[in-house]
């Protein structure tokens, strides 16, 4: 009950809406509608609404916020989802915070601290995001991460049609980090056009696991866009494999 009271109190301070679906409670994970600015995160058995980082939308298949082109039908959108904060006057733990503010727990960290009436509460960004003092965002948009990522780059997208081979390759000593993957179809039929197209919204649940196991940590990898690799998420429909990744 105390955790619930704290969550509701924090929500009223920093503008987060807490949704409590009845009678079900949650155990873990994220959920939400595709192409939404917000999603629900399970916190201590209760669903809490969070905002995606600026310029991203929730991708239910990947279970995280993603680029609009990967989840909103190829349309890039730019939205602003900032929280008004101020910099902490001191980092001395013996000195309590004095007003509503927030700051990263350490530079380039997914964990951050929110001050509410002199009490500090630790919060956590969604997966793969860091807190920049106002919002959770990707490393390459967070100034404090520059020293850890000397050459930050935005994700690349690779796509091949069914029965083709996807090849990902990084230069020099960089290695692949897969951010999202989908074997199926999620467009209006303009990608990998084929006579056999019955289902325009299908996704193999094994997509991320298969591609990550084949590519993460490697400088080059190949993945066959075949039902035998991913299972068939929509029988009778010609599919494609789309992967978002970074070289780092």
C-alpha distance (Angstrom), angle and dihedral (degrees) to the residues before:
residue distance angle dihedral
X1 . . .
X2 3.83 . .
X3 3.84 90.4 .
X4 3.80 90.1 50.9
X5 3.81 91.6 50.7
X6 3.81 91.2 49.4
X7 3.83 91.6 48.2
X8 3.80 92.5 50.5
X9 3.80 91.2 46.0
X10 3.81 92.7 49.6
X11 3.78 90.1 47.3
X12 3.79 91.9 55.9
X13 3.82 90.7 50.5
X14 3.81 102.1 46.2
X15 3.79 99.6 30.6
X16 3.81 100.9 -105.5
X17 3.80 118.2 142.9
X18 3.78 115.5 -138.4
X19 3.80 114.0 -148.5
X20 3.79 117.6 -162.4
X21 3.81 109.0 -169.5
X22 3.80 111.7 -157.4
X23 2.89 134.2 -104.7
X24 3.81 96.3 -4.5
X25 3.78 124.0 78.0
X26 3.80 127.5 -166.7
X27 3.79 134.3 -123.3
X28 3.81 103.8 -164.4
X29 3.81 146.3 -32.0
X30 3.81 140.9 57.3
X31 3.79 130.0 -79.7
X32 3.78 137.2 175.9
X33 3.78 147.5 125.2
X34 3.80 121.0 -65.8
X35 3.82 115.5 -100.4
X36 3.81 92.0 15.4
X37 3.82 125.0 139.8
X38 3.81 89.2 -138.4
X39 3.80 139.2 44.8
X40 3.82 138.8 -178.6
X41 3.80 122.2 -105.6
X42 3.79 123.3 -166.2
X43 3.82 109.0 -122.1
X44 3.80 118.9 176.2
X45 3.80 92.2 -26.3
X46 3.81 95.7 -47.2
X47 3.83 131.4 98.6
X48 3.83 112.9 -116.4
X49 3.80 122.2 -171.0
X50 3.82 115.3 -126.9
X51 3.81 133.6 -175.5
X52 3.80 122.0 -121.3
X53 3.79 116.5 -124.3
X54 3.80 116.9 -87.9
X55 3.81 111.7 -72.7
X56 3.82 95.5 15.6
X57 3.82 135.2 101.7
X58 3.79 131.9 -155.9
X59 3.82 115.4 -91.9
X60 3.81 109.3 -160.3
X61 3.82 93.2 -168.4
X62 3.81 92.7 55.3
X63 3.81 93.3 36.6
X64 3.82 94.1 -130.6
X65 3.81 145.0 69.3
X66 3.80 111.9 -71.7
X67 3.80 142.5 174.6
X68 3.84 112.0 -70.0
X69 3.80 91.2 -122.8
X70 3.79 89.4 65.1
X71 3.78 97.3 50.4
X72 3.81 111.1 16.0
X73 3.78 101.0 62.0
X74 3.80 96.1 -86.8
X75 3.80 97.2 -56.8
X76 3.80 117.0 131.0
X77 3.77 113.1 -142.3
X78 3.77 128.9 -174.8
X79 3.78 116.8 -150.8
X80 3.76 132.3 168.9
X81 3.80 117.7 -132.1
X82 3.79 105.4 166.6
X83 3.76 131.5 154.0
X84 3.79 119.6 -143.8
X85 3.80 107.9 -117.6
X86 3.78 140.1 153.7
X87 3.77 131.7 -142.9
X88 3.80 116.4 -96.5
X89 3.78 111.3 -106.1
X90 3.80 93.9 -141.7
X91 3.80 139.8 14.4
X92 3.80 93.5 -153.0
X93 3.84 105.3 122.4
X94 3.81 90.5 -150.3
X95 3.81 90.0 63.5
X96 3.83 111.3 75.3
X97 3.78 121.3 -138.3
X98 3.78 111.4 -102.1
X99 3.80 107.1 -159.2
X100 3.78 142.9 15.5
X101 3.80 106.2 -60.6
X102 3.79 140.6 128.1
X103 3.80 136.6 -151.2
X104 3.83 139.3 170.9
X105 3.81 114.5 -86.7
X106 3.81 86.8 -129.4
X107 3.83 129.6 -9.0
X108 3.82 113.5 -71.4
X109 3.82 93.1 10.3
X110 3.80 132.1 145.1
X111 3.81 88.9 -144.1
X112 3.78 121.1 76.7
X113 3.79 139.1 174.9
X114 3.81 126.5 -120.8
X115 3.81 119.3 -161.5
X116 3.81 116.6 -145.1
X117 3.82 119.0 175.5
X118 3.80 93.5 -29.2
X119 3.82 94.8 -45.0
X120 3.81 122.7 110.4
X121 3.83 120.1 -141.4
X122 3.79 124.7 -171.4
X123 3.84 117.6 -131.6
X124 3.81 131.3 -178.0
X125 3.81 130.6 -140.4
X126 3.82 120.7 -132.2
X127 3.81 117.2 -88.1
X128 3.84 116.9 -61.3
X129 3.82 94.1 11.4
X130 3.81 131.3 109.9
X131 3.82 129.9 -154.7
X132 3.81 114.1 -112.1
X133 3.81 97.9 -174.2
X134 3.80 94.5 -87.6
X135 3.81 110.2 35.2
X136 3.79 141.1 4.3
X137 3.81 108.7 -99.1
X138 3.80 143.7 158.8
X139 3.82 118.1 -74.2
X140 3.80 94.5 -109.2
X141 3.82 90.3 58.9
X142 3.82 94.5 49.3
X143 3.81 113.0 86.2
X144 3.82 93.3 -153.8
X145 3.81 90.0 60.9
X146 3.82 94.4 58.5
X147 3.81 94.4 92.9
X148 3.80 91.2 51.3
X149 3.79 92.9 45.7
X150 3.82 106.6 36.6
X151 3.79 92.7 178.0
X152 3.80 106.9 31.1
X153 3.77 115.6 -176.2
X154 3.75 135.0 -174.4
X155 3.81 117.6 -110.9
X156 3.78 120.8 -84.6
X157 3.80 123.6 -138.6
X158 3.80 124.0 -140.9
X159 3.81 124.7 -173.1
X160 3.81 134.7 -178.7
X161 3.79 131.8 174.2
X162 3.79 123.5 -114.6
X163 3.84 114.1 -71.8
X164 3.82 90.9 25.9
X165 3.81 129.0 106.2
X166 3.79 121.1 -113.5
X167 3.83 112.9 -144.3
X168 3.81 121.5 -166.6
X169 3.79 119.3 -174.0
X170 3.82 135.8 173.6
X171 3.78 127.9 -160.5
X172 3.80 129.2 -117.4
X173 3.80 113.5 -17.5
X174 3.81 96.5 -21.2
X175 3.80 121.1 120.2
X176 3.79 134.0 -152.6
X177 3.80 124.0 -98.0
X178 3.80 114.0 -174.4
X179 3.81 113.0 -144.7
X180 3.79 100.0 178.2
X181 3.79 139.2 -8.2
X182 3.79 134.8 -173.3
X183 3.80 130.8 -177.0
X184 3.79 108.8 -169.2
X185 3.78 132.6 49.0
X186 3.80 133.0 -66.8
X187 3.81 106.5 163.6
X188 3.81 139.4 77.2
X189 3.78 94.3 -90.5
X190 3.81 98.3 -84.4
X191 3.83 93.7 110.9
X192 3.81 115.2 78.2
X193 3.79 91.3 -8.9
X194 3.80 113.4 -146.8
X195 3.83 137.6 160.1
X196 3.81 90.2 -115.4
X197 3.80 104.6 72.6
X198 3.80 117.0 130.7
X199 3.80 102.0 140.2
X200 3.81 122.1 47.4
X201 3.82 96.4 179.8
X202 3.80 113.4 54.4
X203 3.80 134.4 124.1
X204 3.81 133.3 -179.5
X205 3.81 108.5 -126.1
X206 3.80 90.0 -145.9
X207 3.83 93.5 59.3
X208 3.80 98.9 101.5
X209 3.80 94.5 42.3
X210 3.80 94.6 48.9
X211 3.81 95.7 48.0
X212 3.82 95.1 40.6
X213 3.80 92.4 51.6
X214 3.80 90.6 49.2
X215 3.81 98.2 44.0
X216 3.81 117.2 17.8
X217 3.80 112.7 111.8
X218 3.81 94.3 9.4
X219 3.79 129.5 110.1
X220 3.81 91.9 -141.1
X221 3.80 134.8 16.1
X222 3.79 141.6 166.9
X223 3.81 128.4 -147.6
X224 3.80 125.6 -174.7
X225 3.81 114.5 -133.5
X226 3.80 93.3 -137.8
X227 3.80 136.4 129.6
X228 3.79 87.4 -123.9
X229 3.81 89.3 65.2
X230 3.81 99.8 43.5
X231 3.86 106.5 13.6
X232 3.82 118.4 -114.5
X233 3.83 112.3 -73.5
X234 3.83 94.2 -177.6
X235 3.79 117.2 23.8
X236 3.79 113.4 -146.3
X237 3.82 94.7 22.3
X238 3.81 124.5 106.6
X239 3.78 106.8 -126.6
X240 3.80 141.1 -166.5
X241 3.79 137.7 -150.8
X242 3.82 117.9 -125.5
X243 3.82 121.8 -175.5
X244 3.81 131.0 -176.4
X245 3.81 112.8 -158.7
X246 3.78 145.1 154.5
X247 3.78 133.6 -140.6
X248 3.80 111.5 -138.4
